[in-house]
Amino acid sequence: MKLYKAEISADLEFSFPDELQWEELDRQGVRLPMGMCFVDLIIEREEYFLLIEIKDPSNFSAPEKERKKYLAKLMSNELINNELTPKIRDSYTYMHLMERDTKPIIYIVLLGLDAFDNVLQKGILSTFKDRLFNNIRNECDQPWKRDYVNDCIVLSVDGWNRTFKDWTIRRLSNPNP
């Protein structure tokens, strides 16, 4: 079993089976193209690539004020417009230029929402995918001529663990010490 600790500021740890083909795309300390930002992980499956971005506003070491600020970004289109859409576009461009765009791409956004109540989580998740997918395909005054992302999925930690039973995530800190 290989472990992956999500980004420096996250409080999540993934357990991946040894045979799973995955890599960090947004690696710290590695020279990346100037001005580009990448998703956190790529998982290669036989029939497609999963490009995964991890956002964890429920990191229990974060101050409550920061969580509330992040919640506002989730509710508006700020996170979608300024972070999530540019990351998938730049990641696809990188894969294309490296001749790695050989399979369909599914964009997964993992939102660590467990610090928020269930009603709020459902409210965020209910429209987030549609807003994100629409923005990916329509960033400018005309839609892109090429649909470079075949689908996108937005999951909470619980949703991830239900969907990917062999690739579980656990929270490293305990909210109730």
Steps between C-alpha positions, in 0.01 A plus 500: 500500500639841400405806701459849361461800730304764314674835449688679774196671651264201483414265780421197283686180429421268209568127503565375148557136406854428380385414147319833448676728249502852648726801523509843653476757224527806724824394670684731736867563423472398133544751219162559338412715197477868596150630551334158498324338793420130515257264669637299791483145364464297184375145524533298182241233438487272198225699330543857635699746713366637827637848571440580865503832680477499880357789698471455875326788674426259789866474599453518875827687553363791293346788697121524490529838327692338211238224469222757473697694239551182299132416532418833331734405213318166466157663491600760239676424173833634628654157566369362170612798288833579666631158605319190379445587135853637442650191669320251275570708189870531580523133597337395172728734303804349671379146431429593136844654450662196662292273269318347795143595406439156351190408703183677610542728803273508802557790739434421865482774761520371853356745753573434866167627631469292818543807726168633365154364577331255260246751370775742404706220342206390287431858400857550381523166322159525330599769249880498512560243225269672251654841567852359468434297185327793333792729584758249369324489163412872479791706636477776244242658274476177295505140621820310435489313167654195670348337806821403673329378820252219446337531841555646841407368841486694826527292815519547875734275699206270584395499135855412394514209746163368374604538133859375528481230765854376420653850513384624839575833661536567869523828685829531686382726780213443733248786524407394853831428678 
